[in-house]
Amino acid sequence: MNVSLIIPTCNAEPYLDSLFSVLEAQTMPINEIIVIDSSSNDNTVVMAKKRKNVKTMEINRAEFNHGTTRHKAFLESIGDIVCFLTQDALPANESYIENLTKPILEDSKIAMAGGRQVARKNARNSEKFVRLFNYPETSKIWGKEDVSELGIKAFFLSDSCSAYSRSAYMSVGGFEKNILTNEDMEIAARFLDGGYKLAYQADAEVYHSHNYTLLEQFRRNFDVGAFLSMYPEHFSKAKTKNEGMKMAKKVFGKLLRGKHFFEAVYCGADFSSRFIGNFMGSRYKRLPQAWAKRMSGQKAWWEG
């Protein structure tokens, strides 16, 4: 089977040498890499064009959308399996693609597989513990019958490191167009509704994490809260609050047991930013659009 890999980029120059090097060394060959770039003003496109087997596409930065942009690149790909990777997600080893695509190759009912995100060495301890909570060491496969038990986690796979069956993707119509954020969760919900299964591959690891400021965390979670409210047919019955509280307790516990007291205080502010952002986002319809735009991390979307 052919494997395509799509990487959306914007000023990705600091990441590309390391990223391409590990991709070129994969045990499972990647038939093509597509870099779809949003008007970078560094050497991203130049560096990509120098690499063998890399196809570049360029769009205006103002036109970027999490769903539309990825779908555009998907239609240009040839792969029976199409993988996505963000520019700052670095595969941990040479078997990443082999491990990530394995569930789809073994079971035609699996539409999408997601990898494990491990925090980078420079990440805060709280960020490391959040990644451990969200991306455990055990692989899992599930279907629609598991949604009531899993809650919001039933839809939790990330296009930071994902793989799709081409036939399954096309059968549900591809990514939602003009979506605010979390195109991966929305299509995961449609896969489950369509009778497909999803897979989390713990041995398909990438190094990926962020040290967001409190404002950045608020804006990120505002968008997630708004997104969940925009698709009540998928997410209105999924348990979200309990999952958030469970994560907060786990992370606080680890920080306190490790005597990271100062970071525990900061983590309290961080989780407050998350919860307040999510709360405000879930009520975005009650806000003037100008306010929603100011609170959002995707300001261009509100202008569309």
N, C-alpha and C positions, 0 to 999 in steps of 0.2 A: 504494500500500500504506500502511496505517496504521502509525505508529510510536509505541510507548509507551516511556516512560523511567521506571525505578523507582530511587528513591534511599532506601536505608535510612539513618535518622538517629538520632543520640543527642547532644543538646546541640550542635547544628550551627549555632547562631546566628552565630558568627564567619564562617562560610563562605557563608551563603545569599544575601546580596545580590549578591555577585560571581558566584556560581554561576547564579542565576536570570537575571541580566542577560545573560550569554553564551548561555544556553540559549534565551532569547527572541529572540536575534539570529541563530539558526541559519539557514543557507541552505536546509536541508531542514526543513520544519515538523514539530514534534513534536505529535502529536495529543492526547496526554495525558501529564502527569507525575504519578506516584504517589509520595508521600512516606510511607513506613511508619516510624513513629517509636516508639522504645523508651523511653517514659516520660521524655522530656526534662524537665529542671527549669529550662530557660531559655525563650526566646521562639521556639523552632524551629517549633512547630505554629502559633502565631499568625502568624508571618511567612509560612509556607507557605500558609495559608488566605487571605491577602491577595492572593496571586498568581493571575492568570487562568490557567485551564486546569490547575490543580493540585488533585489529589485527595489527601486525607490519610487515613491509617489509623493507628490507635494500638494498641500492644500493651504488655503489662507487660514491663518490662526483663528480669525473670527468665525470661520465655518466649522471649527472642531465641535464635534458632539460625540459623547461616549458611545452611542449606538450607531448613528449614521456613519461616522468615520470608520469604525471597525467593520461595519457591513460593507462599505465601499471596498475596503481592502480584501475582505473575504471573497467578494465576487471576482476579484482579480487573481485569486489563488487557484492552484491546481490540486491541492491536497485532498485525499480521501479523509484524512484527519488534518484539521487546521488548529494550530496552537496559537495562543496569544501570550505575550510577555511584555511587561512594562519595562521601560528603559533602565530603571534603577533596581530591577529584580535580577540578581546574578545567580544562575544555576550553581548549586554547590559542588557538582561533580559531573563527570562525563556520561553518566547513565541517566541524567535527568529526563531527556526526551523519551528514552526507552521505558522508564518507569511510569512516566506520566501517561503515555499512550497505551500502556498494557491493558487496562480495563476495557477500553473501546475495542481493541483488537480481539480480546477474548470473549466479549459479549456484545452482540449487535443491538441489544436493548439499552445499552449505556450510551447516552447522548453526550455527556459532558463529564470531564474529569478535572479536578483541581489539585494543585500541589500544596506542599507544606511551606509556609513562610517562616523562616528563622530570622530572628532579629540580628542585625549587624553588631559587631563588637562595640561600636561607639554608641549604641542605643542606651537610653536610660534603663535602669533595672525594671521600672514599671512597664516600659514598652516591651521588654523581654518577656515579662510575665504575662502580659496581654497576648502576645503572640503564642506563648505556650498554651494558654487557655483556648484561644481560637483555632490553633493548629496543632492538635495533639499528635502523639507518636504512633497512633493506631489508625490504620486505613479503614475505610467504611464504604459500603454500597447500600443505597436505599431507594425506595420508590414511593409512590403516592400514599400507600398504606401506612407509611411511617411518619407522615406529616403531623398528625395529632400529637404524637409522642415527642418529635423533635422540635416542634414549634418553628420559630424563625430560622433555626439552624438547618432546617430542611432545604432552604434556598441559599445557604451560605457557601458559595464557591466564588473564587475571585479570578477575574481576568488578568490579574497581576501574573498569574501562572496557571494557564488552563489549556484544555484540549477539547475539541468538538468533533463529533462525527459529522461529516459533511451532509450525509443523507438526512440525519436527524435535524440538523440545523435548517436545512432547506424545507423540510416537511412542516416546520412550525412557522416559517416565514422570516427567519433570521431575527436579528436584534430589533427591539423596538426603536423606531426612528424618533429623533428629536427628544431623547430622554434626558432628564436632569442628571442622573447618576445611577450607578448600580445596574447597568444593563445586564450584568451577569446574573444577578438575582432574579430579575424579571424574566429572562429567558429560561432560567432554571425552573421557575414556577410553571411556565408553559410546557416544558419538557415533562414534568411530573403529571400535569393535567392530560398530556397526550399519551400517557402510558409508558414513558421512558423511565430509565433509572439514572441516577447520578452516582459519581464515585469520588471519594477523597483519597488521594494517594500520598501517604505519609513519607514514602521513600523517594518521592519526587520533590526534592528540596531546593528552595532558592533563598538567598540572603536578601531580605527586604524588610525595612522598617523606617519609621519616621520619628523625629523628635519635634513634634508639632508644638507651637506656642498655644497658650490657652485660647486665643482668638481663632487660630487656625483650627483647633479641635472643635470649637463651637460651630464654626462655619461648616466644617465637614459633617458634623452631626445634624445641623440644621437641614442640610441637603438630604441626608439619609431619612430624617423624619418626614420631610416633605415628600420624598420619593415614595415611602411606604404608604402615605396617605393618598397619593395619586393612583395607586393600584389596589383599591380595597378588595377587588375580586380575588386577589392573590393573598394579601397579607393581613386583612382585617381580623381574621380569626387566629393568626399565628401569635404565640406568646413571645413578647419582646421584653417587657419590663422585668420579668423574672430572670431572664437570661442576663440582662445587664446587671442586676443586683448580684447574681451568682458570680459574675466575672469580677465585680468590684470587691466582693468579700474574699475571693481567691487571691487577687493581686495584693490587697491590703495585708492579708495574712502572711503572704510570702515576704513582703517588705518588712513587716514588724518582726517576724522570726529571724530575718537576716540583719536586724538592727539598722535598717536603712530609714531612720526616723525622719530625717529632713525630707527625704524623697517621699515618704508616706504623706507628709503634709502637702507637698506639691501634688501628689497623686490625688489627694482629696479635691483640690482645686481643678485638676484635670478631669476627673469624673463628673464633677459638678458642671463643668463646661459641656461635657458630652450629654448629660441628662437634660440640661436647660436647652441646649441646641436642638436636641431631638424633640423636646416638648414644644418649642416654638415652631420648629419645622412642621410638626404634625398638625399645627393650627395655622399653616401659611395662608389658607383661604380667608382667614379673618383679618389678615394684615393688608395694609396698602401695598401694592406691588413694589413701590419704591423702597419700603422697609424690607420686604423679602429679599430684594436684590442686594441691599446693603448687608444683610445677614448671611447671604449665600456665598459659598466659595466658587460658584459657577455664574458669575454676574452676567456674562454674555447670554446665557440661556434665557434669562428673564426679559431680555430685549427682543427675543424672537417672536 
